[in-house]
Every structure is written in structure tokens, then in C-alpha cells.
Amino acid sequence: MHRFTIILSLAIVMVLELIGPGTMRVLAQDSTPAATPIAPGETVSINGADIYYETHGPVDGPPVLLLHGAIGNTEEFDNLVPALVAAGYRTIAFDQRGRGRSTWGDRPITYEQMAADTVAMLDELGIDRADVVGWSDGGIVALELALTHPERLGRVVAYGANSRPEGNYPEPQMSDQMPAFEDFIADYQRLSPEPERFEELLETLGTLITVAPDFTDEELGSISVPVLILDGAEEEFVKPEDTKRMAELIPGAQLVFIPDTGHFAPLARPEEFNRIVLEFLQA
């Protein structure tokens, strides 16, 4: 079964409003899994959290950093990793703090902290510079890195990202590509070393998206690395006007809308998504 992620936390807010925290607790209890299976990656201590990561491909290949979405994990890139490795790249994907197999640690979950953790992961692996592919919240983190650490980046793909809170629809535009909420609970319970914190994570992310990101025109206009702003033409969460705003303000940015899909193209239309990403990275 494909494990999608509702990466823009508007969906999280909507779900909390619809089912309420009490119902969420019942669902979480019903989804309690067996022990977390052995994973192919490793764990390293970064900024007070135990961060899980995976690397694939030739050690001397050009590094590509993969950044997942809000309540996602490294599994979001299961379709992209083989394509990148086949093209000779080395992929690095990690679970952000409080997501997937990573612990929360003692620092807050913010885009700035996620960017700091990402730089620390590059330092830990001895990688001076990498291309980045970010999906939704991961795309936001990629843009934050482009602003604060451009010297660490090559080319950036920001897929399904928004640039400011009002760039999201007031309510998600529902589609048949969106998953069942129970899948999110099951994945978190299956992977997390702190499964009891799922509701806390939803509330934290729900608060975060009301205030961030909030990239100004000047900030977007100062980005100096090559950027591809990528999204689905039928995006469920981000207004196309906001996607176009980023492409118009970032100097030299490319803009591509993938037809017949929305926020979940890496899983719903992986061949087309992979083709577009590879063409941009190889340009």
C-alpha cells in the first residue's frame, strides 16, 4: 500500500476539527503495531534529537538531499531514490525530528530548526554541498536553506511548497489521491520511537502553519541558487497564485505544473515526477 502524506498541515487542522482529539486517541490506540521493524538506515544525534537517516547510491556520486513533508518520513521517496541512484547520484534522506524513526528532542519544531538540523546532517556526513529535493514542508525547508545557507546547496527542487500562510487554501480541495487519515496514524505508530506524541505533533504543526512560512518578496528575490518550483496542476492545498509568486520572485526560477495530479505526484505519478526532477538536476 502506498503511504501518502498530507504534508500541508491545513489538512491536519481540518482533521482535528472533524474528529476531535478524543477520537484521534482511540484511532491511535487501535493502530498500535508490533515492534518497529529493522530499518536499513542509521541514527545520529543532532541538536539534541536522535535523527534517523538513509543513504543510497555510490559514495562518490553527486549528493542529493531529500526532505519529506509535515507528518511524513523517508518512505515518501521510495519511488524517487531508485531513479536517482540509477542516474549515478548518492541520495540522503532523513526523518525530521519528531517524525518517522527520529525522536523529538528538546527543541521546537520550526522551519528554522528543521533547516538547522539539515545543515547539521550534511556536516555529520561530511557533505559540503548538495542538491535538494523537498516535498511540501520539505520544499519550505529547502527554500529556507537557499536563503540562509546558499553555499551548501547546488540545485533546489521545491515541490508542493507554499511561501506564506495565505498561500494555502482555507480548506483542502479534496481529491481521490488523498489518503485515509488512519494511514498516517498507522505509519507513525509503526515507525516512531515516541508513538504517544502523535496528537501533540498534529497540534504543533497545526499551529506552525498559521504563522509560517512567511517569505517576503525581498527574501525570495535574494535567492541565488538555481530553483525549480514544481507542483501538481490540481494541487489540493496550495493556491496556484502562491506557486507562481515564488517562481516570479526567485531570480531565474523555473516553474512546472504536472498535469492530472496535485500534491502527491511523487507517488501518484512517479515516472513523470522523477523525469522532471532528473532533467532539472542534470541541466
PyMOL commands that set and color helices and strands:
alter all, ss='L'
color gray80, all
select helices_A, chain A and resi 10-30+74-77+80-86+111-124+137-148+150-152+165-167+181-191+195-208+217-221+240-249+265-268+270-281
alter helices_A, ss='H'
color red, helices_A
select strands_A, chain A and resi 42-46+49-56+63-67+90-94+130-135+153-159+227-232+254-258
alter strands_A, ss='S'
color yellow, strands_A
deselect
rebuild
show_as cartoon
